[in-house]
């Protein structure tokens, strides 16, 4: 649903502070004067490609021994010059074979080059050198999260959480891995914990908005998507337009959440119709008793529907039927009423087995249409895809 949740979109933790600390321990004055100051200034602005260029100029001027190979490899890696980064990462490992961060940088470069087996071996070497670092375990888990052997992935996730329970990135990534494997309750718990650790993390809030709707808390998910959009718009105003891309992404998430809200209620009435059809087929009952049961179910449905609608902020209620969405909302409502009408026919009449089969076929057809439109709303392929953000 949201654009923030595609698991393979999670970047490796950049760990700027850790890498710079490692460099400072070994290279307290890793390069002279203006070059060092300029490189660090660019790193602080996340301009890693430019920082790498400055460091390379330092190498040309002062020689390779005047620059930390680890820092240069790291900047080249984040500057998307992986082949060059690999060469310097190899030199960093040779220079400091007991430095876990050197093996960590080398592993990430190898992963980006598609050399997963070598990258995994290098990451395990980092784990051996620093066995208490939960991020290393989580990166290994992340690299194999699509594996069918979920037990092995889960073991790595649990080891990461045991070592770094207060790390936002570890908690967030654990949530995404569990969500990919449809452990939605576990995923929700880790998203909540990540948000407690960093209430301003936008990607965590986006994923939490998605998982709330996935778990059936439709209004809570929509409300969080709306709050995220409001926060992004406020940030954009404060930064005089610099956050426009973020606000645009949040607007897409909010739009998707709006359309999911009404469409998921239609799916819920399909579930009720399926259950009622099967029960009436197996246990035929007089229409008076069956009508009382069906009436109770319909009443409960509409009470929950109105209660959920009432729980939304007024702005969200207006947006549900705003321009461009009225047709979608009306279509979901019309389909709901049609299904309720069909449920009335099932209760009122004594259907034969063949007629029950026909009703079942109609419900299955309704489910197929629901799934197809839900995939369109989420903007993802129909089969074999993770949800996207």
C-alpha positions in Angstrom: 0.0 0.0 0.0 2.5 2.5 1.1 5.6 3.5 -0.7 7.7 3.1 2.3 7.6 -0.6 2.8 9.3 -2.5 0.0 11.7 -4.6 2.0 14.6 -4.6 -0.5 14.4 -0.8 -0.3 15.8 -0.7 3.2 19.4 0.6 3.0 22.2 -0.7 5.1 22.7 1.4 8.2 25.3 4.1 7.3 26.8 4.2 10.7 28.5 7.5 10.0 29.6 8.0 13.6 30.9 4.5 14.0 33.0 4.7 10.8 34.4 8.1 11.7 35.2 6.9 15.2 37.0 3.9 13.8 39.0 6.2 11.5 39.9 8.6 14.3 41.3 5.8 16.5 43.7 4.7 13.8 44.1 7.9 11.9 43.9 10.7 14.4 45.0 13.1 11.7 44.0 11.1 8.6 44.8 13.8 6.2 46.2 17.3 6.4 44.5 20.6 6.9 42.0 21.8 4.3 41.4 18.5 2.7 40.4 16.8 6.0 38.1 19.7 6.9 36.4 19.8 3.4 35.9 16.0 3.4 34.3 16.0 6.8 32.1 19.0 5.9 30.8 17.1 2.8 30.2 13.9 4.8 28.2 15.8 7.3 26.0 16.9 4.4 25.7 13.4 3.1 27.6 14.3 -0.1 29.6 11.2 -0.1 30.6 11.2 -3.8 32.0 14.7 -3.4 33.8 13.7 -0.2 35.4 10.7 -2.0 36.6 13.0 -4.7 38.2 15.3 -2.1 39.9 12.3 -0.5 41.1 11.0 -3.8 42.7 14.4 -4.4 44.4 14.0 -1.1 45.8 10.6 -2.1 47.1 12.2 -5.3 48.7 15.0 -3.4 50.0 13.3 -0.2 50.1 9.6 -1.2 47.8 6.7 -0.2 49.3 6.4 3.2 47.9 9.8 4.2 44.3 8.7 3.8 42.3 6.1 5.7 41.4 3.4 3.2 38.4 2.6 5.3 37.0 6.1 5.0 37.6 6.4 1.3 36.1 3.0 0.6 33.0 4.0 2.7 32.6 7.3 0.8 33.0 5.6 -2.6 30.5 3.0 -1.6 27.9 5.6 -0.6 28.8 7.6 -3.7 27.8 4.5 -5.8 31.2 3.8 -7.1 31.3 0.2 -6.1 34.2 -1.1 -8.2 36.5 1.6 -6.9 35.1 1.2 -3.4 35.9 -2.6 -3.5 39.6 -1.9 -4.2 39.9 0.5 -1.3 37.9 -1.8 1.0 40.3 -4.7 0.2 43.2 -2.4 1.2 41.4 -1.4 4.4 41.0 -5.1 5.4 44.7 -5.7 4.6 45.6 -2.6 6.6 43.4 -3.5 9.6 42.4 -7.2 9.5 41.0 -7.0 13.0 38.8 -4.0 12.3 35.2 -5.2 12.1 34.1 -2.0 10.3 36.6 -2.7 7.5 35.0 -6.1 6.9 31.5 -4.5 7.2 32.2 -1.9 4.5 33.7 -4.6 2.3 30.6 -6.8 2.8 28.2 -4.0 1.8 30.3 -3.2 -1.3 30.2 -6.9 -2.3 26.4 -7.0 -1.7 25.9 -4.0 -4.0 28.1 -5.7 -6.7 25.8 -8.8 -6.5 28.6 -11.0 -5.0 26.3 -12.1 -2.1 28.3 -15.2 -1.0 31.5 -13.2 -0.6 29.6 -10.4 1.1 28.0 -12.8 3.5 31.4 -14.3 4.4 32.8 -10.8 5.0 29.9 -9.9 7.2 30.3 -13.1 9.2 33.9 -12.1 9.8 32.7 -8.7 11.1 30.3 -10.6 13.4 33.2 -12.8 14.7 35.3 -9.7 15.5 32.3 -7.8 17.1 29.9 -10.5 18.3 27.8 -8.0 20.3 26.9 -5.8 17.4 23.2 -6.5 16.6 23.3 -4.5 13.3 25.6 -7.0 11.7 23.2 -9.9 12.6 20.3 -7.9 11.2 22.0 -7.2 8.0 22.7 -10.9 7.5 19.0 -11.5 8.2 18.0 -8.8 5.8 20.1 -10.4 3.0 18.2 -13.7 3.3 14.7 -12.4 4.3 13.2 -13.8 1.1 14.5 -17.3 1.9 11.9 -20.0 2.3 13.8 -21.2 5.4 12.2 -18.6 7.7 13.5 -20.3 10.8 17.1 -19.4 9.9 16.2 -15.8 9.1 14.2 -15.5 12.4 17.2 -16.9 14.4 19.4 -14.1 13.0 16.7 -11.5 13.7 16.3 -12.7 17.3 20.1 -12.6 17.8 20.2 -9.0 16.4 17.3 -7.9 18.7 19.0 -9.6 21.7 22.2 -7.6 21.2 20.7 -4.2 20.1 17.2 -3.9 21.5 17.4 -0.1 21.6 18.5 0.3 18.0 15.8 1.9 15.9 17.1 0.5 12.6 17.3 -3.0 14.1 13.7 -2.8 15.4 12.4 -1.4 12.1 14.1 -3.9 10.0 12.9 -6.7 12.2 9.3 -5.4 11.6 9.8 -5.4 7.8 11.2 -8.9 7.8 8.3 -10.3 9.9 5.8 -8.4 7.8 7.2 -10.0 4.6 6.7 -13.4 6.2 3.1 -12.4 7.2 3.9 -12.3 10.9 1.8 -9.1 11.2 1.4 -9.1 14.9 5.2 -9.4 15.4 5.8 -6.8 12.8 3.4 -4.4 14.4 5.1 -4.8 17.8 8.6 -4.0 16.3 7.3 -1.0 14.4 5.7 0.4 17.6 9.0 -0.2 19.5 10.9 1.6 16.7 8.5 4.5 16.9 8.9 4.7 20.7 12.7 4.9 20.2 12.4 7.6 17.5 9.0 9.2 17.2 10.1 11.4 14.3 11.3 8.5 12.0 9.1 9.0 8.9 9.7 5.6 7.4 8.7 3.9 10.6 5.5 5.9 10.8 4.7 5.1 7.2 5.1 1.3 7.8 3.1 1.5 10.9 0.3 3.2 9.0 0.3 0.3 6.5 0.5 -2.5 9.1 -2.4 -1.0 11.0 -4.6 -1.3 8.0 -3.3 -4.8 7.2 -4.3 -5.9 10.6 -7.8 -4.5 10.2 -7.4 -1.3 12.2 -8.5 0.7 9.2 -9.3 4.1 10.8 -6.1 4.0 12.9 -4.0 3.4 9.8 -5.7 6.1 7.8 -5.4 8.6 10.7 -1.7 7.9 11.0 -1.2 8.4 7.2 -3.1 11.7 7.5 -0.9 12.8 10.4 2.2 11.9 8.5 1.1 14.0 5.5 0.3 16.9 7.8 3.8 16.6 9.4 5.5 16.5 6.0 3.6 19.5 4.8 4.5 21.4 7.9 8.1 20.5 7.4 8.0 21.6 3.8 6.6 25.0 4.9 9.3 25.3 7.5 12.1 24.5 5.0 10.6 26.7 2.3 9.8 23.9 -0.1 12.9 21.7 0.5 10.8 18.8 1.7 8.5 18.7 -1.3 9.5 15.2 -2.3 8.7 13.9 1.1 5.3 15.5 1.2 4.5 14.1 -2.2 5.4 10.6 -1.0 3.2 11.0 2.1 0.4 12.3 -0.1 0.6 9.0 -2.1 0.5 7.0 1.0 -2.5 8.9 2.3 -4.4 8.6 -1.0 -3.8 4.8 -1.0 -5.0 4.6 2.6 -8.2 6.5 1.7 -9.0 4.1 -1.1 -8.2 1.1 1.1 -10.5 2.2 3.8 -13.7 1.8 1.8 -12.5 -1.1 -0.2 -11.6 -3.2 2.9 -15.1 -2.7 4.3 -16.5 -4.3 1.1 -14.1 -7.2 1.6 -15.5 -7.7 5.1 -19.1 -8.0 3.9 -17.9 -10.6 1.4 -16.5 -12.6 4.3 -19.8 -12.4 6.0 -21.7 -13.5 2.9 -19.4 -16.5 2.5 -19.9 -17.6 6.1 -23.6 -17.2 5.9 -23.9 -19.1 2.6 -21.9 -22.0 4.0 -23.8 -22.2 7.3 -27.2 -22.0 5.5 -26.0 -24.8 3.1 -24.9 -27.1 5.9 -27.5 -26.2 8.5 -30.7 -25.2 6.7 -32.9 -23.2 9.1 -36.3 -21.6 8.9 -36.1 -18.2 7.4 -37.3 -16.5 10.7 -34.4 -17.8 12.7 -32.0 -17.3 9.9 -33.4 -13.8 9.2 -32.8 -12.9 12.9 -29.2 -14.0 12.7 -28.6 -12.3 9.4 -30.2 -9.1 10.7 -28.0 -9.1 13.7 -24.9 -9.5 11.5 -26.0 -6.7 9.2 -26.7 -4.4 12.2 -23.3 -5.2 13.7 -21.6 -4.5 10.3 -23.2 -1.1 10.0 -22.6 -0.2 13.6 -18.9 -1.0 13.1 -18.8 0.9 9.8 -20.3 4.1 11.2 -18.1 3.8 14.4 -15.0 3.5 12.3 -16.1 6.4 10.1 -16.8 8.5 13.2 -13.3 7.7 14.6 -11.7 9.5 11.6 -10.7 13.2 11.8 -13.3 15.4 9.9 -10.7 16.1 7.2 -10.4 12.4 6.5 -14.1 11.9 6.3 -14.3 14.8 3.7 -11.4 13.3 1.8 -13.1 9.9 1.5 -15.7 11.5 -0.8 -13.5 14.2 -2.2 -13.0 15.0 -5.8 -11.7 12.0 -7.7 -12.7 9.6 -4.9 -16.5 9.8 -4.9 -16.8 7.1 -7.6 -14.5 4.7 -5.8 -16.4 5.3 -2.5 -19.8 5.0 -4.1 -18.7 1.8 -6.0 -17.6 0.1 -2.8 -20.8 1.1 -1.0 -22.9 -0.1 -3.9 -21.1 -3.5 -4.0 -21.6 -3.7 -0.2 -25.4 -3.2 -0.6 -25.5 -5.7 -3.4 -23.9 -8.3 -1.3 -26.2 -7.6 1.6 -29.1 -8.0 -0.8 -27.8 -11.4 -1.9 -27.5 -12.4 1.7 -31.2 -11.6 2.2 -32.1 -13.8 -0.8 -30.1 -16.7 0.7 -31.9 -16.3 4.1 -35.4 -15.8 2.6 -35.3 -18.7 0.2 -34.6 -22.4 0.6 -31.8 -22.7 -1.9 -30.8 -26.0 -3.4 -27.2 -27.3 -3.3 -26.7 -26.2 -6.9 -28.0 -22.7 -6.0 -25.7 -22.5 -3.0 -22.8 -23.4 -5.4 -23.9 -20.6 -7.7 -23.9 -18.2 -4.7 -20.4 -19.4 -3.7 -19.2 -18.8 -7.2 -20.5 -15.3 -7.2 -18.8 -14.6 -3.8 -15.5 -16.1 -5.1 -15.8 -13.8 -8.2 -16.4 -10.9 -5.9 -13.2 -11.8 -4.0 -11.2 -12.0 -7.2 -12.4 -8.5 -8.2 -11.6 -7.2 -4.7 -8.1 -8.6 -4.8 -7.5 -7.2 -8.3 -8.6 -3.7 -7.4 -6.7 -3.9 -4.0 -3.5 -4.6 -6.0 -4.3 -1.6 -8.3 -4.8 0.6 -5.3 -1.5 -0.5 -3.8 0.2 0.0 -7.1 1.8 -3.5 -7.2 1.7 -6.6 -9.4 -1.1 -9.1 -8.8 1.1 -12.0 -7.9 4.4 -12.6 -6.2 5.1 -9.1 -5.0 5.8 -7.5 -1.8 3.7 -4.5 -0.9 5.3 -1.2 -1.9 5.5 2.1 -0.2 
